[in-house]
Amino acid sequence: MKKEKNTEENNLMEKIVSLCKRRGFIFQGSEIYGGLAGTFDWGHFGVALKNNIKQAWWKRFVDGRRDMYGVDAAILMRQEVWQKSGHVAGFADPMVECDKCKKKFRADQLEDTKKCADCGGKLGAVMKFNMMFATKVGASDDSSATSYLRPETAQGMFVNFKNTVDAFHPRLPFGMAQIGKAFRNEITPRDFLFRAREFEQMEIEYFTREGDWEKYFEYWKDEMLEWMEEVGIDMAKVHELEVPKEDRAHYSSRTVDFEFDFPFGKKELFGIAYRTDFDLKNHELDYVDEEESKKITPHVIEPTFGVDRAVLAILLSAYAEDEKEGEVRSFLKFKPSIAPVICAVSPLLKNKPELVEYANTKVYAPLKAEFGRVAWDDNGNIGKRYRRQDEIGTPFCIVVDFDTLTDNSVTVRDRDTGKQERVKVADLRNYIKEKIN
């Protein structure tokens, strides 16, 4: 039974990866030259999905709040930032190398740490491998020119703590939020988007008084769970893990991981950490607390969301199959609020100018101007168009037919149920708005 389950789960990942390429969501990075492991390029619908997720996050956690300040810090920072943060000394994974084939593995992900899983050769001693990408800034080639591609977005907020306080004079508690790229030189990138070398994070650093950290830790934990459900992650597959001390990051005094039932196992999706005053103290930053009339070093709660992992979890949550007209139909049950395309407009026949003209000018153009996420689809017969839009995850297909020319109504077909209803063209905008909300 276990083998059958594993086969089924592997098939699901294969279906997701195949659909993402076939429908223009996600491609292997540098694919025409054989690919670069751990990197991915985002196609038209993948970019749209990712942007909708980020916008939903920003709307809830920044625009929807009074205590949050947005930041977009530089990817390159001075090396002192990473020395003070502890990343230069401690941001490393355990690595082993096969004496025979010379392939490298993460030691903590191996069932047998003595024998190579690929060739059967002997594995060497465990070494620490720093995952930061080092680079040089400027024309000099000495150690002073060393910088790093950031392995997390958090430090960009910490080094701008004073700038934010000086500019906005916020009172505790308050937060800083950022969406941005991060880079980790993973020893063995794997499982599609799950473990990549280039990825995107949505992070919050929430500053509180030391005595309040437990209250806000629980508050942000609940906020994270609500947002996951809001964007369509299957909450039955989400589990909380209290991370033991030996597995926590060097800066954390408490961490809770939200794990997801991926096809390749129960793995971390998002996380929340109590970073104490570790970072602000190391950067020698403080805050004048007006209530206590003294300088203090705030403590930090850090909710962290991976954009790429969010996309993968949403794809896995949304993927479904059923049987329509004697054949298996695969489709993505995205929530309308995050679907890359909210509706597709089609003339029943593309060789009938009167249908094309009406569909284009009176249906497609107004909806496109209103919602943006509207597709024009006149390629193939109606059945093929429905199947294509189902795989993209488009909630509604709108068809202009000959009756439209006389009654000014269109057929709207629901992605999930396949049911169709007639809707007046004049009512389409409100119809779609209600569905999105």
ROPAPA-13674 format. One record per residue (C-alpha): residue in one letter; x, y, z. Coordinates in pm, 1 decimal, padded with zeros to 6 digits. Layout:
N
NODE lodo        u        v        w
NODE    a        X        Y        Z
...
//
This chain:
437
NODE lodo        u        v        w
NODE    m  00000.0  00000.0  00000.0
NODE    k  00280.1  00240.9  00085.5
NODE    k  00445.6  00184.4 -00252.3
NODE    e  00116.0  00250.0 -00431.6
NODE    k  00069.9  00571.0 -00233.9
NODE    n  00421.2  00689.3 -00317.4
NODE    t  00359.8  00618.3 -00685.1
NODE    e  00035.8  00816.1 -00673.3
NODE    e  00207.8  01108.1 -00500.7
NODE    n  00495.5  01107.1 -00750.1
NODE    n  00239.9  01107.9 -01030.8
NODE    l  00073.4  01412.9 -00875.4
NODE    m  00401.9  01605.8 -00874.0
NODE    e  00466.9  01500.7 -01232.9
NODE    k  00121.1  01624.4 -01330.4
NODE    i  00176.3  01959.1 -01157.6
NODE    v  00519.3  02011.7 -01315.8
NODE    s  00384.6  01912.4 -01658.4
NODE    l  00080.7  02139.9 -01629.8
NODE    c  00297.5  02432.3 -01518.9
NODE    k  00514.3  02401.8 -01828.3
NODE    r  00234.0  02319.5 -02072.5
NODE    r  00014.9  02609.8 -01965.1
NODE    g  00286.8  02869.8 -01921.8
NODE    f  00316.9  02890.0 -01543.1
NODE    i  00673.7  02781.1 -01459.9
NODE    f  00973.6  02666.3 -01665.0
NODE    q  01311.0  02519.6 -01571.7
NODE    g  01575.1  02794.2 -01554.8
NODE    s  01815.5  02805.4 -01854.6
NODE    e  01628.0  02509.3 -02001.3
NODE    i  01754.8  02545.0 -02359.9
NODE    y  02109.7  02489.1 -02227.8
NODE    g  02023.9  02187.4 -02014.3
NODE    g  01884.3  02376.6 -01714.6
NODE    l  02040.8  02517.8 -01398.2
NODE    a  01939.2  02321.7 -01088.3
NODE    g  01745.3  02513.9 -00827.9
NODE    t  01637.5  02796.6 -01060.9
NODE    f  01303.5  02853.5 -01230.9
NODE    d  01161.2  03099.7 -01478.9
NODE    w  00804.5  03221.1 -01441.9
NODE    g  00577.9  03231.5 -01745.3
NODE    h  00279.6  03458.0 -01803.7
NODE    f  00028.0  03277.3 -01582.4
NODE    g  00288.1  03193.9 -01316.9
NODE    v  00379.5  03561.5 -01283.7
NODE    a  00009.8  03650.3 -01256.5
NODE    l -00052.8  03386.8 -00988.1
NODE    k  00254.8  03488.7 -00791.4
NODE    n  00164.9  03858.5 -00811.1
NODE    n -00190.1  03789.4 -00693.7
NODE    i -00054.6  03600.0 -00392.4
NODE    k  00186.0  03880.8 -00308.4
NODE    q -00083.9  04143.7 -00349.6
NODE    a -00317.7  03947.9 -00120.0
NODE    w -00038.3  03930.7  00139.1
NODE    w  00047.7  04301.1  00111.7
NODE    k -00318.3  04403.0  00126.7
NODE    r -00378.5  04207.7  00447.5
NODE    f -00053.7  04268.8  00633.0
NODE    v  00050.6  04617.0  00517.4
NODE    d -00225.5  04819.1  00351.4
NODE    g -00488.7  04673.5  00583.7
NODE    r -00303.1  04773.0  00902.2
NODE    r -00198.7  05090.9  01083.6
NODE    d  00114.4  04951.3  01247.5
NODE    m  00311.1  04821.6  00947.1
NODE    y  00575.4  04993.6  00733.6
NODE    g  00686.5  04862.1  00397.4
NODE    v  01051.3  04825.9  00293.8
NODE    d  01229.2  04719.0 -00023.2
NODE    a  01592.8  04685.9  00078.5
NODE    a  01888.7  04626.9 -00153.4
NODE    i  01984.3  04267.2 -00224.7
NODE    l  02354.8  04351.4 -00188.4
NODE    m  02466.2  04480.0  00152.4
NODE    r  02797.8  04537.0  00321.7
NODE    q  02964.7  04224.4  00454.1
NODE    e  02945.4  04363.9  00809.1
NODE    v  02567.9  04307.1  00801.6
NODE    w  02616.1  03933.1  00758.6
NODE    q  02903.7  03919.3  01005.9
NODE    k  02695.5  04087.7  01276.9
NODE    s  02388.4  03874.9  01198.2
NODE    g  02585.6  03553.2  01245.7
NODE    h  02539.4  03429.4  00890.7
NODE    v  02907.4  03435.5  00792.0
NODE    a  02997.3  03211.9  01085.2
NODE    g  02684.9  03000.4  01121.4
NODE    f  02467.7  02986.2  00809.2
NODE    a  02572.9  02637.9  00704.4
NODE    d  02433.4  02293.0  00627.0
NODE    p  02605.6  01959.7  00701.4
NODE    m  02754.6  01817.4  00380.4
NODE    v  02915.1  01485.6  00287.3
NODE    e  03096.8  01388.2 -00032.0
NODE    c  03119.0  01044.9 -00192.1
NODE    d  03480.4  00927.0 -00219.0
NODE    k  03400.1  00738.9 -00541.1
NODE    c  03165.6  00952.9 -00758.2
NODE    k  03240.6  01283.8 -00579.6
NODE    k  02871.7  01372.7 -00555.0
NODE    k  02776.3  01588.4 -00257.8
NODE    f  02477.9  01538.4 -00026.8
NODE    r  02316.7  01706.2  00272.9
NODE    a  02401.6  01474.6  00561.1
NODE    d  02079.0  01546.9  00750.6
NODE    q  01869.6  01424.2  00455.9
NODE    l  02033.4  01083.4  00414.8
NODE    e  01903.0  00755.6  00554.0
NODE    d  02254.5  00606.9  00537.4
NODE    t  02534.7  00855.1  00611.2
NODE    k  02809.3  00604.4  00527.9
NODE    k  02708.4  00475.1  00184.5
NODE    c  02642.8  00675.2 -00134.2
NODE    a  02283.1  00631.5 -00251.3
NODE    d  02392.5  00678.3 -00615.3
NODE    c  02699.3  00459.9 -00662.0
NODE    g  02737.6  00272.6 -00332.7
NODE    g  03071.1  00438.6 -00257.4
NODE    k  03189.6  00548.2  00084.6
NODE    l  03077.5  00885.5  00215.1
NODE    g  03337.6  01107.9  00375.1
NODE    a  03324.8  01302.8  00699.5
NODE    v  03052.4  01561.9  00758.6
NODE    m  03161.9  01916.0  00670.3
NODE    k  02992.7  02251.6  00724.7
NODE    f  02893.6  02420.0  00398.3
NODE    n  02804.3  02791.8  00408.9
NODE    m  02506.6  02847.0  00180.6
NODE    m  02560.4  03216.4  00104.2
NODE    f  02656.1  03319.9 -00248.3
NODE    a  02968.0  03536.0 -00220.1
NODE    t  03043.5  03806.5 -00476.6
NODE    k  03264.5  04111.9 -00522.8
NODE    v  03149.3  04473.1 -00522.8
NODE    g  03353.2  04730.3 -00714.1
NODE    a  03686.3  04704.3 -00891.2
NODE    s  03893.7  04582.1 -00595.7
NODE    d  03968.4  04213.2 -00558.4
NODE    d  04064.1  04200.1 -00191.7
NODE    s  03854.2  04084.6  00102.7
NODE    s  03710.2  04431.4  00160.6
NODE    a  03515.4  04399.7 -00167.3
NODE    t  03336.9  04082.3 -00054.7
NODE    s  02958.9  04093.7 -00038.3
NODE    y  02684.6  03832.1 -00048.5
NODE    l  02354.5  03774.3 -00219.7
NODE    r  02123.2  03794.1  00079.3
NODE    p  02010.3  03455.3  00217.4
NODE    e  01707.6  03619.0  00385.4
NODE    t  01518.8  03946.2  00353.6
NODE    a  01509.8  04005.2  00730.5
NODE    q  01843.3  04186.4  00761.2
NODE    g  01731.7  04446.8  00508.7
NODE    m  01461.4  04544.1  00756.7
NODE    f  01683.4  04536.7  01063.5
NODE    v  01944.4  04766.7  00908.8
NODE    n  01660.8  05006.1  00819.4
NODE    f  01508.7  04999.2  01167.4
NODE    k  01658.8  05335.4  01265.9
NODE    n  01564.2  05493.9  00932.5
NODE    t  01204.5  05382.5  00977.3
NODE    v  01187.2  05504.5  01338.3
NODE    d  01338.2  05842.1  01245.3
NODE    a  01107.9  05886.7  00945.5
NODE    f  00776.1  05773.3  01094.9
NODE    h  00817.9  05781.5  01477.9
NODE    p  00612.1  05464.0  01530.2
NODE    r  00508.3  05349.6  01875.8
NODE    l  00555.2  04993.6  01992.8
NODE    p  00435.4  04750.5  01882.5
NODE    f  00491.0  04805.0  01510.9
NODE    g  00619.6  04606.6  01217.3
NODE    m  00822.6  04626.7  00901.0
NODE    a  00728.6  04419.0  00597.0
NODE    q  00911.4  04325.7  00280.4
NODE    i  00867.9  04108.9 -00025.8
NODE    g  01189.9  04024.7 -00204.0
NODE    k  01437.9  03777.4 -00346.7
NODE    a  01671.5  03565.5 -00137.0
NODE    f  01945.6  03326.1 -00243.1
NODE    r  02085.1  03009.2 -00089.1
NODE    n  02347.1  02786.6 -00246.2
NODE    e  02161.1  02465.2 -00167.2
NODE    i  02373.9  02150.0 -00176.7
NODE    t  02090.9  01946.1 -00329.4
NODE    p  01802.8  02157.4 -00463.9
NODE    r  01500.6  01935.2 -00520.4
NODE    d  01124.6  01885.9 -00533.7
NODE    f  01045.1  02150.9 -00793.7
NODE    l  00985.5  02489.4 -00623.2
NODE    f  01024.4  02354.0 -00271.2
NODE    r  01401.4  02385.5 -00235.5
NODE    a  01557.1  02626.2 -00482.4
NODE    r  01867.1  02841.6 -00494.0
NODE    e  01678.7  03157.4 -00586.6
NODE    f  01341.1  03225.4 -00427.1
NODE    e  01117.7  03499.0 -00295.6
NODE    q  01011.1  03573.2  00060.9
NODE    m  00729.9  03771.5  00223.8
NODE    e  00853.1  03859.1  00571.4
NODE    i  00748.3  04067.2  00868.8
NODE    e  00962.7  04184.9  01157.8
NODE    y  00725.2  04285.0  01437.3
NODE    f  00884.7  04484.9  01718.3
NODE    t  00745.3  04455.8  02071.1
NODE    r  00844.7  04505.4  02431.5
NODE    e  01009.0  04196.5  02577.0
NODE    g  00719.9  04124.6  02810.7
NODE    d  00470.5  04118.4  02524.0
NODE    w  00641.1  03873.3  02290.5
NODE    e  00432.3  03566.7  02382.4
NODE    k  00105.1  03750.3  02324.1
NODE    y  00212.4  03869.2  01978.8
NODE    f  00364.7  03535.2  01887.5
NODE    e  00023.0  03372.8  01929.8
NODE    y -00149.0  03663.4  01754.2
NODE    w  00071.5  03636.6  01445.8
NODE    k  00041.8  03260.0  01440.0
NODE    d -00335.0  03297.9  01407.2
NODE    e -00296.9  03568.8  01142.4
NODE    m -00079.4  03339.8  00932.8
NODE    l -00332.2  03056.7  00949.4
NODE    e -00615.9  03287.1  00843.7
NODE    w -00418.1  03414.2  00544.6
NODE    m -00334.9  03060.5  00430.6
NODE    e -00704.0  02977.6  00417.5
NODE    e -00779.1  03308.7  00246.6
NODE    v -00555.9  03229.1 -00052.3
NODE    g -00678.3  02873.7 -00096.2
NODE    i -00427.7  02648.8  00082.9
NODE    d -00589.1  02321.0  00190.2
NODE    m -00592.4  02363.1  00569.4
NODE    a -00650.4  01990.3  00621.9
NODE    k -00292.7  01944.5  00497.4
NODE    v -00140.8  02210.6  00727.4
NODE    h  00016.3  02108.5  01059.2
NODE    e  00193.8  02302.2  01333.2
NODE    l  00534.5  02185.2  01452.3
NODE    e  00702.5  02323.5  01762.3
NODE    v  01065.6  02322.3  01651.0
NODE    p  01302.6  02180.2  01915.6
NODE    k  01595.0  02392.0  02033.2
NODE    e  01858.6  02187.5  01848.4
NODE    d  01680.0  02245.1  01515.8
NODE    r  01609.8  02617.4  01551.2
NODE    a  01803.8  02887.8  01369.7
NODE    h  02083.7  03051.4  01564.8
NODE    y  01877.1  03366.9  01626.6
NODE    s  01555.5  03199.7  01745.7
NODE    s  01434.9  03126.6  02098.9
NODE    r  01107.9  02980.2  01973.9
NODE    t  01000.5  02867.2  01629.5
NODE    v  00678.7  02715.8  01501.7
NODE    d  00679.4  02570.4  01152.1
NODE    f  00362.7  02533.0  00952.3
NODE    e  00413.9  02208.2  00765.5
NODE    f  00221.1  02100.5  00457.1
NODE    d  00149.1  01751.8  00326.7
NODE    f  00348.8  01773.2  00005.0
NODE    p  00359.5  01465.1 -00221.1
NODE    f  00721.9  01416.9 -00112.2
NODE    g  00640.2  01432.9  00258.7
NODE    k  00531.7  01662.1  00539.3
NODE    k  00763.6  01961.0  00499.9
NODE    e  00792.2  02322.1  00614.1
NODE    l  00567.7  02565.2  00430.3
NODE    f  00593.4  02881.2  00643.7
NODE    g  00732.7  02961.1  00985.4
NODE    i  00717.1  03204.7  01274.1
NODE    a  01016.2  03276.9  01496.7
NODE    y  01083.9  03471.9  01813.9
NODE    r  01415.8  03636.4  01733.2
NODE    t  01436.9  03808.1  02077.1
NODE    d  01657.9  04120.8  02056.6
NODE    f  01932.4  03923.4  01882.3
NODE    d  01949.8  04125.0  01561.0
NODE    l  01896.7  04477.1  01692.6
NODE    k  02157.1  04421.2  01965.4
NODE    n  02410.3  04285.1  01718.8
NODE    h  02356.3  04588.1  01495.1
NODE    e  02371.1  04813.3  01805.9
NODE    l  02028.3  04961.7  01747.3
NODE    d  01784.9  05079.3  02013.8
NODE    y  01453.3  05256.9  02054.6
NODE    v  01335.9  05536.9  02284.0
NODE    d  01032.3  05402.1  02465.6
NODE    e  00816.6  05702.3  02556.1
NODE    e  00603.0  05498.5  02795.5
NODE    e  00905.7  05393.1  03000.8
NODE    s  01105.1  05710.7  02924.5
NODE    k  01419.9  05518.3  02845.0
NODE    k  01609.0  05347.3  02564.6
NODE    i  01527.1  04982.8  02510.4
NODE    t  01605.3  04714.4  02255.0
NODE    p  01274.2  04582.8  02119.5
NODE    h  01217.1  04211.5  02076.4
NODE    v  01105.6  04068.6  01743.3
NODE    i  00839.9  03828.2  01619.1
NODE    e  00909.2  03714.1  01262.5
NODE    p  00632.5  03560.7  01046.7
NODE    t  00797.3  03427.2  00729.4
NODE    f  00620.5  03320.8  00410.5
NODE    g  00794.0  03172.2  00106.3
NODE    v  00628.5  03291.4 -00214.7
NODE    d  00746.6  02990.9 -00417.3
NODE    r  00634.1  02740.8 -00154.6
NODE    a  00301.8  02923.5 -00129.4
NODE    v  00257.3  02883.1 -00505.8
NODE    l  00339.1  02511.7 -00484.2
NODE    a  00102.1  02453.6 -00190.9
NODE    i -00177.5  02641.1 -00368.0
NODE    l -00122.3  02445.1 -00690.3
NODE    l -00137.1  02117.8 -00497.5
NODE    s -00445.3  02233.9 -00306.5
NODE    a -00621.0  02349.5 -00622.8
NODE    y -00540.2  02056.2 -00853.9
NODE    a -00838.4  01832.6 -00920.0
NODE    e -00958.2  01573.6 -01168.4
NODE    d -01305.0  01458.1 -01268.3
NODE    e -01473.6  01299.8 -01566.4
NODE    k -01651.3  01513.2 -01822.2
NODE    e -01812.8  01367.8 -02132.0
NODE    g -01629.1  01037.4 -02096.1
NODE    e -01278.2  01179.7 -02049.5
NODE    v -01069.4  01278.6 -01749.1
NODE    r -01057.5  01652.1 -01695.0
NODE    s -00776.8  01812.4 -01494.3
NODE    f -00837.2  02159.7 -01356.9
NODE    l -00713.9  02408.0 -01098.0
NODE    k -00974.5  02518.5 -00845.9
NODE    f -00812.2  02852.9 -00767.1
NODE    k -01006.7  03097.8 -00558.4
NODE    p -01130.0  03371.9 -00794.0
NODE    s -00936.1  03631.0 -00592.3
NODE    i -00597.5  03478.3 -00683.7
NODE    a -00668.5  03304.6 -01017.7
NODE    p -00431.7  03427.1 -01292.7
NODE    v -00734.6  03474.9 -01520.7
NODE    i -01069.3  03564.9 -01368.6
NODE    c -01268.0  03502.3 -01687.5
NODE    a -01216.0  03416.3 -02053.6
NODE    v -01428.0  03566.0 -02331.1
NODE    s -01500.0  03368.1 -02648.7
NODE    p -01708.0  03419.5 -02962.5
NODE    l -01889.5  03093.6 -03034.6
NODE    l -01736.2  03089.4 -03383.2
NODE    k -01428.7  03291.9 -03472.0
NODE    n -01516.0  03299.9 -03844.7
NODE    k -01834.3  03499.7 -03779.7
NODE    p -01737.2  03869.6 -03781.0
NODE    e -02056.5  03982.2 -03608.6
NODE    l -01987.6  03751.8 -03308.3
NODE    v -01621.3  03848.1 -03290.8
NODE    e -01702.2  04220.3 -03305.5
NODE    y -01967.6  04198.3 -03033.1
NODE    a -01750.6  03978.5 -02807.1
NODE    n -01450.2  04205.0 -02847.0
NODE    t -01608.9  04549.8 -02810.9
NODE    k -01903.2  04490.7 -02577.1
NODE    v -01778.7  04209.3 -02354.3
NODE    y -01401.6  04161.6 -02359.6
NODE    a -01286.4  04526.2 -02374.6
NODE    p -01504.5  04651.8 -02083.8
NODE    l -01417.2  04352.4 -01863.8
NODE    k -01047.5  04382.5 -01947.3
NODE    a -01051.8  04749.4 -01850.1
NODE    e -01232.4  04668.6 -01525.1
NODE    f -01048.4  04358.4 -01402.6
NODE    g -00727.5  04324.2 -01605.5
NODE    r -00722.2  03947.6 -01552.5
NODE    v -00938.9  03871.3 -01855.9
NODE    a -00838.7  03644.5 -02146.1
NODE    w -00953.5  03634.6 -02507.8
NODE    d -00983.7  03276.1 -02631.7
NODE    d -01106.6  03184.7 -02979.9
NODE    n -00865.5  02899.2 -03052.9
NODE    g -01030.2  02562.3 -03124.9
NODE    n -01386.0  02452.5 -03052.3
NODE    i -01568.6  02551.2 -02734.8
NODE    g -01491.8  02218.6 -02564.5
NODE    k -01118.1  02261.9 -02615.8
NODE    r -01135.3  02619.7 -02492.5
NODE    y -01310.4  02505.2 -02175.3
NODE    r -01045.6  02238.0 -02111.1
NODE    r -00763.5  02486.2 -02166.1
NODE    q -00914.7  02744.2 -01933.1
NODE    d -00987.0  02474.6 -01672.4
NODE    e -00617.4  02384.2 -01659.3
NODE    i -00524.3  02751.7 -01626.5
NODE    g -00771.6  02773.4 -01339.1
NODE    t -01004.3  03031.1 -01498.4
NODE    p -01324.7  03035.8 -01287.3
NODE    f -01560.4  03156.5 -01561.8
NODE    c -01583.6  03120.2 -01939.0
NODE    i -01809.0  03371.7 -02115.9
NODE    v -01939.9  03276.9 -02460.6
NODE    v -02099.3  03517.8 -02708.0
NODE    d -02340.1  03327.8 -02934.6
NODE    f -02606.0  03418.6 -03192.7
NODE    d -02870.6  03470.7 -02923.1
NODE    t -02646.4  03739.3 -02774.0
NODE    l -02700.5  03955.8 -03081.4
NODE    t -03073.3  03973.8 -03008.1
NODE    d -03108.1  03946.6 -02628.0
NODE    n -02774.8  04100.5 -02511.0
NODE    s -02704.4  03808.6 -02278.1
NODE    v -02413.9  03563.2 -02274.4
NODE    t -02350.1  03211.6 -02149.6
NODE    v -02130.8  03199.4 -01835.9
NODE    r -01988.2  02857.6 -01759.5
NODE    d -01860.8  02769.4 -01410.3
NODE    r -01520.4  02596.8 -01399.6
NODE    d -01586.7  02370.0 -01101.5
NODE    t -01936.8  02248.9 -01176.1
NODE    g -01953.3  02291.2 -01553.7
NODE    k -02295.0  02451.6 -01511.8
NODE    q -02396.7  02729.5 -01750.3
NODE    e -02627.9  03025.5 -01702.5
NODE    r -02737.8  03321.2 -01909.1
NODE    v -02627.9  03660.0 -01778.5
NODE    k -02712.4  03999.1 -01923.1
NODE    v -02405.9  04175.7 -02066.1
NODE    a -02497.6  04483.7 -01862.1
NODE    d -02478.7  04273.0 -01542.1
NODE    l -02145.0  04100.1 -01611.1
NODE    r -01923.7  04338.6 -01410.6
NODE    n -02130.9  04308.2 -01093.0
NODE    y -02168.2  03932.8 -01146.5
NODE    i -01790.4  03886.2 -01153.6
NODE    k -01727.7  04128.7 -00865.7
NODE    e -01965.1  03931.3 -00645.9
NODE    k -01789.7  03606.8 -00737.0
NODE    i -01446.2  03750.0 -00658.3
NODE    n -01564.2  03874.4 -00320.1
//
